[in-house]
Amino acid sequence: MEIRKVQETGGSSYVISLPKTWIKSLNIKKNDPLGLITQPDNTLLITNKITGEQTEILKEFDVEKINEPTFLFRYLIGAYIVGYNKIKLKSIKKMPPFARTVVRQFTQMTIGQEVVEETDSSIIIKDLLDPLEMPFNSTIRRMHVVAKDMHRDAIGLLRNWDSPLANDVISRDNDVDRLHWLITRQCSIVLRNVNLAEKLKITPGMVVNYFLISKFLERIGDHATNIIKNIENLGDKNLDEKMIKMIESAGELSLEIFDKSVESLFKKNIKASNDCIESVPKLISSCEKINTLALSQKGIIAISVGYIVESIRRTGEYAADIAEGVMNHLVRLET
């Protein structure tokens, strides 16, 4: 750390000299404006980025060195999440067909990414989304609604199997994934761009909390698809009414905890968060009773019911994790 003394000028102003190396590295000239941002811990941030506009950050990929579609897709997702707003794929030879296919999948699976230039040997993808248009609260709320409906529809299939509905629920998991990737990307961008954080009225601590909540929501979406897959494994083996009612009851309790955990975030209700956490033992007890009953069933029924109940339990536990994160956030706001 470089220490510099504060000087007083004119009896009403205080000045401090800036490091010459920093000034030179950013090519700052006399009379150039600089931004001063007071941080939550009362430290002062000095920046030459005063417009709030994102700087173009380019990531290039040599497709000839990445000849496996899944590997290339993961590369693109990584670049998206890290926050690159321009991605270029290049090849000395003609762009291979698999690369164009992967690019189409990538733009369909992400939000705001579009191909803006394409030649025989290159593809340029640009981010067209303004981060201010997708605030964290709105994205979290949408993830919550989608994941909750996925679970309710999935458990409903215990009584009446419907293949089109099952496929629809599974496809909705892609929506949850897309929104989770968006939040992860927004976190990367905000932590790098203090002006954007100020416009969104968000602190680094809040950003981390939103990321964790988003991750739990993504996991909850995954468990809805697990429920469907295990109901499908039951085939024509009907469950008795008692077991179905017990599973439905546990599912409703799990979703109730889930609902309250997310609402406690938006209502800033620390007591509601605590109530969610306190409700989990009751859910675990209900799930254990179902598992005990399932053990008396034959083979595939016991296994499939066990996995279904596991997903219901994990959903409630992830909801409690969300509530814990909300409590930590609200405690921080009180200090």
N, C-alpha and C positions, 0 to 999 in steps of 0.2 A: 504494500500500500504506500502510495506517495502522499506525504503530508504537506499541506500548504496553509499558510496563515490568512485569515480573513482581514481585509483592510477596510477602513472607514473613509469615505470620501464625501465631502459636501455636508457632513453632519447628519445626513438622512439616508445615505446609501452605503451598502456594503459590497465589496468586490473581492474576487479571488482570481488569481491567474490560472489559466488552463495549460496543461502540459503541451509543449511545442510538438512533441512527437505525435500526439493525438490530433492536433490541429492539422499537421502536415499530412497525416495518413488519410484524413477525410477531405483534404483540399479545401479547408475552410478559409475564406478570405475576410478582410476587414469589412465590417458592417453586415456580414452574413447573419441571418437570424438563427438562433438556437432555441430549442424548446426545453423548458424546465418542468419536470413532473415530480410532484411530491408523492413518495411511496407510502404504503400503509404503515411502515415502521419509521416514518418521518425522515428517511434518507431522501436525497435529492438526485434525480436522474437527469442528466444533460444529454440531449440528443439533437442531431442535425436533421432528423426526419420529423418535420413539423406538419406535413400535409396529411399524414395518415394513410397515404397510398402505399400499396404493396410494391416492393421492389421485385422485378422479374428475376426468378431463380430457375435456371435451366438445368435439367438433368438429361444427359445423353446416354443411350444404350447402343452398343454394337451388337446387332442381332446375330451376327455370325459367331459370336462368342457365347450366345445363349440359344442353343438349338432345341430346347425342350419347352413345349407350350406352358406347362404348369409353372416351371421355373420363371419364365418370362412374365407370366401373370402376377406371380408373387413379387417380382421386381417392380412392376408397375404399381401394385398396391402399396409397396413400401415407399416408393417415391411420392405417391399421393398422400399417404399418411404423414410422412415427414414434412410435407408442405411445399413441395416444388409446384410452381404454377405454370411451368412449361416443360414438357417431356418430349424428347426427340429420339425416335428410333431410326438408326441408319444402317446401311449395308453397302458394301463395295459393289456387290452384285445386285440383281433384282431382289426386291423384298420378298421373302418366302411367304407362301399362302398362309402358313400357320400363324405368322406374326400378325397379319391383317385380321385373322379370326380372333386372336387373343386381344387385339386392340378393340375390336367391336364388343367383346365380352367385358372388357375393362370399362369402356364408356357406358355400357348398360348397367354395370354393377356399382358405379360410383356416381356421385352427385356433382354436377357442374363441369364434368370433363367432356370436351368435344374435340374431334379432329378438325383442325383449322387449315392444315396444309398436307398434301399427299402427293408424292411422286413415285416413280418406279423403284427408287432406292431409299426413300425416307418417308417418315410419318411424323407430324408434329401435333401433339395434343396440348390443348391450353385449358386452363381453369377459367371458366366464365362466371363463377359464382362469387358474389360479393359476400364476405363473411357476415356483414351486418344484416343481411337478409335472412340468415338462419341462426338466430340467437340460441344459446344453449338450452334455455328453458323450454322453448318451443320444440326443439328436437327431442329432449328427454320426455316431454309429455306425449309426443307422437309415438316414441318407442314404447312407452308404457301402455298406451291404448292398443297398439298392434299386438304386443306380447300378451296382454290380458285376454284379448279376444281369441288369440290363438289357443290359449289354454282352455278357455270355456268351450270353444268348438271341439277341441280335441277330446275332452272328457265326455262331451255330449255324444261322441261316436261310440261310446260303450254300449248304449242302448240301440242306436240305429246307425249301423255302418253305412257311410256314404262316400264312395271313392272320389268323386269330384270334389267334395268338401275337404276330404283328407289331403288331396293334392294341393288344394288352394291354401290350406293351413301351412303345409310344408313350403309352398312358394313364398308365403308371407315372411318366412324366416329370412329370405334374401333382403326384404325391406328393412328388417331389424339390423341385419349385418351392414347394409349400406349406411344407415343412420349412425351406427356405432363407428364405422370408418370415418364418417364425416366429423363426428365429435372429436375423434382422435386427431384428425387433421387440423380442426379448428384449434385444438389445444396447442399443437405444435406451432401454429401460426401466431396465436395470441401470446405465447410465451416468448416469441421472438420479436413481436411488434408491440411495443408498449403503448403506442398511440391507439392501436386497435383495442387493446385491453381497456384503455380509458374510455373509448367510445362505447364499448359494450358494458361499461361499468362493472368490470369483473377483475378480481385479484388473482394472483398466481395460485393461492390456496383454493379459491373457488374453482379454478380451472382443473386442478388435480382432482377435486371432489367430483366434478361433473364427469371426468374421465372414468373414475372408479364406478360411479353409478351406471354409466353407459355400459361398462363391461359386465356388470351384474345383470343388466337388462338383456344384453346379448346372450348371456348364459341361460336366462329364463326362457328366451325364445327357443333356444336349442332343446330345452327340456320338453317344450310343447311338441316338437317334432318327434322326440323320443317316445312320448306317450302314444302318438299315432302309430308309430312303427310297431310298438308292442301290442296295441289293440289289433292291428292287422295280423300279427303273429298268432293271435287267438283263433283266427279263421272262423269256422262254424261252431267253435266250442263256446257255448253260451254260459255266462256267469249267472249265478243265482241272484235273486233280487236283493237279498241281504247284503251281499258283497258289493253289488253295484251302488246301493245307497250309501254304504260306508265310504266307498271311493269318491262318490259325488260330494259327500259331506266334507271329507278331507280336502278335496279340490277347492270347494267353496271357502273353507277356512284359509287355505293357502293363498287364494286370490284376495281374500279380505285383508290379510297381512300385507300382501303386495300393494293393494290399493292405498292402504293407510300409510305405508312407508313413503310412497311417492308424493302423496298429498301433504304429508308432514313437511316435505321439502318446500312445496309451493306456498303453504300456509305458515311456514316457519314455526311449526308447533313441536317443540322439543318433548312435550309430554306424550303426544301421539307417537313420536318416534320410539320412546321408551315402551309404550304399550305394545307396539309391534314386536319388539324384542321379547317382551314378557309372554307373548302369545305363542311363541315357537314351541315350548315344551308341550303344550296341549296338542299341537299339530303332530309332533313326533310321537306322542302317545297314541293318537288315532292311527297313524301309519303303522305302528308296531302291532296294533290289534288286527289290522287288515292283513299284515304279513303272517301273523299267527294263524288266522283263518285260512289264508291261501296255502299254507303248508299241508293242509289236509286234502288239497286238490292234487290231481295228477299232473305230472311232468310239465308240459308247456303252459298250463294254466298257472301253476305256482310260480314259474319263472317269469312269465309275462306280467302277471299282477305285481310281482315283486319289483320289476323294473318301472312299472307305471307309478307305483306308490313311491318309489325312490325319487322319481322326477317331481312328484307333487311335494315331497318333503324338501327336496333341494330348492325348489322354487320359493317355498316359505323361508328357508334359511338364507337364500340370496336376498330376499326382501328384507330380512333382518339385518343383513350386511349393509343394505342401502340405508336403513334406519340408523344404524350406527354411524355411517358417514354423515348423515344429516345432523345427528346429535353433535358430532365433532365440529361440524361447520357452524352450527348455531351457538355452541359454546364459545367458539372463536369470535363470533360477532358480539357476544355479550361482554368481552373483555375490552 
